[in-house]
């Protein structure tokens, strides 16, 4: 029987060839296999998968369901190669949909967040968060894309930012205003920029000069939100860094609907451009924003009603 470790290597290689990163899945599956080895088991069963997935204390979140879903995908892979491994039923610990309601920032709230960055200790760390928030707001980039930016990815003369191998392995260029590249130049030219033991080409750096991490951003953002006085609009609608991307997308669509002069084809073209700019693989991900704001949904409904009226 081929060891589960070898099966895992093949599974990850196959999925990554399709564009998936699977960093968390790799960690969880390695833990699952180590647990199986401790028990002297080499055959995946529904009982073993469920036992491992529910090892942590009971929780009201989807964590147990997520752990089981990771094993379910791996089990399906190894079952196809060796039927002695069991398929994990889909209806076992189903994940409950918990998509957060986007917190759509106003222009004044974005300015307040940038100003509130002063709450972060040391001038450079404060400047890092202020510049990062501004960049996310004007480009709609994912947080991970922004912190992976290298200095060579900034095209100062052309006015573009190059996002290298983002989600699903896609790369793209983002056209930006001259004020954006100017703000990045000013940030990079700061005299208090920390120098790491091993120099990095990263644009955004931590207090030790290393590349900024996702965790650093979220912890700092919570402090900034509190200092800016922004409060949750509901239990499912809380200000998050990713909502700057949502805000950019919704504002772009609102602008298109307000200025299309009744041209439906223009709207469709703008949505296609936004889909490419945001790095969406599926246009449906972009159309989702139509329901993110009541005003946008109303404009879309009016446009549909007008189009249907003209077709009668």
C-alpha positions in Angstrom: 0.0 0.0 0.0 1.3 3.4 -0.9 1.9 5.6 2.1 -0.6 8.5 2.7 2.4 10.9 2.7 3.1 10.0 -0.9 -0.6 10.2 -1.8 -0.6 13.7 -0.3 2.3 14.8 -2.4 0.6 13.7 -5.6 -2.7 15.3 -4.5 -1.2 18.7 -3.8 0.8 18.6 -7.0 -2.3 17.9 -9.0 -4.4 20.6 -7.4 -1.7 23.2 -7.6 -1.3 22.5 -11.3 -4.9 23.7 -11.5 -4.0 27.0 -9.7 -4.9 26.2 -6.1 -2.4 27.3 -3.4 -3.6 25.0 -0.6 -1.3 26.3 2.1 -3.8 25.6 4.9 -5.0 22.4 3.3 -1.4 21.1 3.2 -0.9 21.9 6.9 -4.2 20.3 7.9 -3.7 17.1 5.9 -0.2 16.7 7.2 -1.7 16.9 10.7 -4.4 14.3 9.7 -1.8 11.9 8.4 0.4 12.3 11.5 -2.7 11.5 13.6 -3.5 8.5 11.5 0.1 7.2 11.8 0.0 7.5 15.6 -3.1 5.3 15.5 -1.4 2.8 13.2 -3.9 3.4 10.4 -3.1 3.8 6.7 -6.7 3.5 5.3 -9.0 6.5 5.4 -12.4 5.7 6.7 -15.4 7.9 7.4 -15.0 7.1 11.1 -11.4 8.2 11.2 -12.0 11.3 9.2 -14.8 12.4 11.5 -12.9 11.6 14.6 -9.9 13.7 13.5 -12.1 16.6 12.2 -13.9 16.9 15.6 -10.8 16.6 17.8 -10.8 20.3 19.0 -13.3 21.3 21.7 -16.8 22.0 20.4 -17.2 25.3 18.6 -20.1 27.2 17.1 -18.1 28.0 14.0 -17.6 26.1 10.8 -14.1 24.9 11.9 -15.0 21.2 12.3 -16.9 21.2 9.0 -13.9 22.9 7.3 -11.4 20.3 8.6 -13.7 17.5 7.4 -14.1 19.1 4.0 -10.3 19.2 3.6 -10.1 15.5 4.4 -13.1 14.7 2.1 -11.3 16.1 -0.9 -8.2 14.2 -0.2 -10.1 11.0 0.5 -11.9 11.3 -2.8 -8.5 11.5 -4.5 -7.0 8.5 -2.9 -10.2 6.5 -3.3 -10.0 6.9 -7.0 -6.5 5.4 -6.9 -7.3 2.8 -4.2 -10.9 1.9 -3.4 -10.0 0.5 0.0 -10.1 4.2 1.2 -13.6 5.3 1.9 -15.4 8.3 0.5 -16.5 10.8 3.2 -20.3 11.5 2.7 -21.1 15.1 1.6 -23.9 15.5 4.1 -21.6 14.8 7.1 -21.0 18.0 9.0 -22.1 20.3 6.1 -20.7 23.8 6.2 -23.2 26.6 6.9 -22.8 29.5 4.5 -21.4 32.5 6.4 -20.5 35.1 3.8 -20.0 38.3 5.6 -22.1 41.4 4.6 -19.7 43.9 3.0 -18.9 47.0 5.1 -19.0 49.6 2.4 -16.8 52.5 3.4 -17.7 56.1 2.6 -14.9 58.4 1.4 -14.9 60.1 4.8 -14.5 56.8 6.5 -11.5 55.8 4.4 -9.9 59.2 5.1 -10.6 58.6 8.8 -8.9 55.2 8.7 -5.8 56.6 7.0 -5.7 59.4 9.6 -6.2 56.9 12.4 -3.1 55.0 11.4 -1.2 57.3 13.7 -2.4 55.1 16.5 0.2 52.4 15.4 3.5 52.7 17.3 6.5 54.1 15.4 6.2 56.5 12.4 7.2 53.9 9.8 4.6 51.3 10.9 1.9 54.0 10.9 3.0 55.1 7.4 2.9 51.5 6.3 -0.7 51.0 7.3 -1.7 54.5 6.0 -0.2 53.8 2.6 -1.6 50.2 2.5 -5.1 51.4 3.3 -4.9 54.0 0.6 -3.6 51.5 -2.0 -6.4 49.0 -1.2 -9.0 51.7 -1.4 -8.0 53.0 -4.9 -7.1 49.7 -6.5 -9.5 47.1 -5.0 -6.5 44.8 -4.5 -6.7 41.8 -2.2 -4.7 42.3 1.0 -2.5 39.3 0.1 -1.7 40.8 -3.3 -0.7 44.2 -1.8 1.7 42.7 0.8 3.3 40.5 -1.9 4.1 43.5 -4.1 7.8 43.9 -4.8 9.4 47.3 -5.6 10.0 46.1 -9.2 6.2 45.5 -9.6 5.7 49.3 -9.5 5.8 50.8 -13.0 6.3 54.4 -12.1 6.6 55.7 -15.7 3.8 53.7 -17.1 1.5 54.1 -14.1 0.8 50.4 -13.5 1.2 47.9 -10.7 1.9 44.3 -11.7 0.2 41.6 -9.5 2.2 38.4 -9.9 0.5 35.0 -9.7 -2.3 35.9 -7.4 -5.4 33.7 -6.8 -5.6 30.7 -9.2 -2.1 31.6 -10.5 -3.3 34.6 -12.4 -1.2 37.7 -13.0 -2.4 41.1 -14.1 -1.5 44.8 -14.5 -3.5 47.5 -12.7 -3.5 51.0 -14.2 -3.3 53.6 -11.4 -3.4 57.3 -11.1 -0.1 59.2 -10.8 -0.9 60.1 -7.2 -0.9 56.5 -6.3 2.6 55.8 -7.6 3.7 59.1 -6.1 2.4 57.9 -2.7 4.3 54.6 -3.0 7.5 56.4 -4.0 7.2 58.7 -0.9 6.6 55.7 1.3 9.6 53.8 -0.1 11.8 56.9 0.2 11.2 57.3 4.0 14.4 57.6 5.9 13.1 55.5 8.8 12.5 52.4 6.6 13.8 49.4 8.7 16.5 47.3 7.1 16.2 43.6 7.7 19.2 41.2 8.3 18.3 39.7 4.9 17.2 42.6 2.7 13.9 42.2 0.9 12.5 43.8 -2.2 9.0 44.0 -0.6 7.1 47.2 -0.8 5.4 47.0 2.6 7.7 46.0 5.4 7.3 45.3 9.1 9.1 47.0 12.0 12.0 44.6 11.5 12.3 45.3 7.8 10.8 41.9 6.7 7.8 41.6 4.4 4.6 42.6 6.1 2.4 39.6 7.0 -1.4 39.1 6.8 -1.6 38.7 10.5 0.3 42.0 11.0 -2.2 43.8 8.8 -5.3 42.5 10.5 -4.1 43.2 14.1 -3.1 46.7 13.1 -6.3 47.3 11.2 -8.4 46.4 14.3 -6.6 49.1 16.3 -7.1 51.6 13.5 -10.8 50.9 13.2 -11.3 51.4 16.9 -9.3 54.6 16.9 -11.3 55.9 13.9 -14.5 55.3 15.7 -16.0 52.9 13.1 -18.6 50.6 14.6 -20.1 47.4 13.2 -23.4 48.0 11.3 -24.6 44.5 12.4 -23.2 41.3 13.7 -22.5 40.2 10.1 -21.2 43.6 8.9 -18.0 44.7 10.5 -15.2 46.8 9.0 -12.5 44.6 7.6 -9.5 45.3 5.3 -11.1 43.2 2.6 -14.1 45.5 2.5 -12.0 48.1 0.9 -12.0 45.8 -2.1 -15.7 45.5 -1.9 -16.1 49.3 -1.7 -13.9 49.8 -4.7 -16.0 47.3 -6.8 -19.3 48.7 -5.7 -18.3 52.3 -6.3 -17.0 51.4 -9.8 -20.3 49.8 -10.7 -22.3 52.6 -9.3 -20.3 55.1 -11.4 -20.9 53.0 -14.5 -24.7 52.8 -13.9 -25.0 56.5 -13.2 -23.1 57.5 -16.3 -24.1 54.9 -18.9 -26.9 57.1 -20.4 -29.1 54.0 -20.7 -26.5 52.0 -22.7 -26.8 48.4 -21.4 -23.9 47.3 -23.6 -21.7 49.9 -21.9 -22.6 48.4 -18.5 -21.7 44.9 -19.6 -18.4 46.1 -20.9 -17.6 47.9 -17.6 -18.4 44.8 -15.6 -16.1 42.8 -17.8 -13.3 45.3 -17.3 -13.9 45.3 -13.6 -13.8 41.5 -13.6 -10.4 41.6 -15.2 -9.1 44.4 -13.0 -10.1 42.6 -9.8 -8.6 39.4 -11.0 -11.9 37.4 -10.9 -11.8 34.1 -12.7 -15.5 33.8 -12.9 -17.6 36.9 -13.9 -20.2 35.7 -11.4 -17.9 36.8 -8.7 -18.1 40.4 -10.1 -21.9 40.3 -10.6 -22.2 39.4 -6.9 -21.5 43.0 -6.1 -24.8 44.0 -7.7 -26.5 42.9 -4.5 -23.9 44.4 -2.2 -25.5 47.8 -2.0 -29.2 48.7 -2.1 -28.6 51.7 -4.4 -26.7 49.5 -6.8 -29.3 46.8 -6.8 -32.0 49.4 -7.4 -30.1 50.9 -10.4 -29.6 47.4 -11.8 -33.4 46.7 -11.4 -34.3 49.9 -13.1 -32.0 49.1 -16.0 -33.5 45.7 -16.4 -37.0 47.1 -16.3 -36.1 49.6 -18.9 -34.6 47.0 -21.1 -37.6 44.7 -20.8 -39.9 47.6 -21.5 -38.1 48.4 -24.7 -38.2 44.7 -25.8 -42.0 44.5 -25.6 
